[in-house]
Structure formats: C-alpha cells, structure tokens
Amino acid sequence: MERRILITIDHDEIAPRFDLAMEVLILRLAEGGEIVARKSLLLAHPSADELCNLILERDMDAVVCGGIEEEYYHYLRWKRVEVFDGVIGSVAAVIDRLRTGTLNPGDIVEFSGAQA
C-alpha cells in the first residue's frame, strides 16, 4: 500500500514552522520504501489554512513539519492525517527515515549517506 506524504521544506531543510512554509515536497512511497513519485510545489504565500486544504485535497496520509500550531495539529489528526511535527534536519535525512519507517515526531535527523 502506497503512502502519500507532504513535507514542508525551506531549501534543503524541514521548514521550521508549518504556517510559514512556502514550499512543500510531496512523496508517494511504496510499501517497501521505494519512492514512486516525488513532486515539489512552490506556494503563492504562506498560509496554514491553505496548506491544510492542500493536504486534504491531495489525500495525504502524513505530514512532516517543524513547529505546528495546536489547532492545525488537532485538525489534521481529526482528518486522520499522521503528523510528524517538531522534526528538524535535512530533507534527504527525513526521506531516508521515512523510507525505513524510523521517523518519529520530534526527531532531529542528520543525513546518513543514503540517496533519496
């Protein structure tokens, strides 16, 4: 079963705040961890409400972000979206952890050397 994951990014790092993210990476991961599809989107402006709408419109299974306001966290969880919040580190390291199923909320990750 594929998983659809949205990652808020700021250059090559996880965006520090969900509500200020201007770019996202959308991944589709196969059950074995292979990347089936990868797409970057630049947002017109930062907006937590519009980001939540994008997450629901694209039927995301999970979101990876830095800080997120409690209101948006609970809203996404209520909509059955898994939220990996408080994550700090490089996008490549986060993708590596997602592929191996070892990413947890609050993780500070460093690149391990695997190519994403």
C-alpha positions, 0 to 999 in steps of 0.5 A: 500500500502506497503512502502519500506524504507532504513535507514542508521544506525551506531549501534543503531543510524541514521548514521550521514552522508549518504556517510559514512554509512556502514550499512543500515536497510531496512523496508517494512511497511504496510499501517497501520504501521505494519512492514512486513519485516525488513532486515539489510545489512552490506556494503563492504565500504562506498560509496554514489554512491553505496548506491544510486544504492542500493536504486534504485535497491531495489525500495525504496520509502524513505530514512532516513539519517543524513547529505546528500550531495546536489547532492545525495539529488537532485538525489534521489528526481529526482528518486522520492525517499522521503528523510528524511535527517538531522534526528538524534536519535535512530533507534527504535525512527525513526521506531516508527515515521515512523510507525505513519507517524510523521517523518519529515526531520530534526527531532531529535527523542528520543525513546518513549517506543514503540517496533519496 
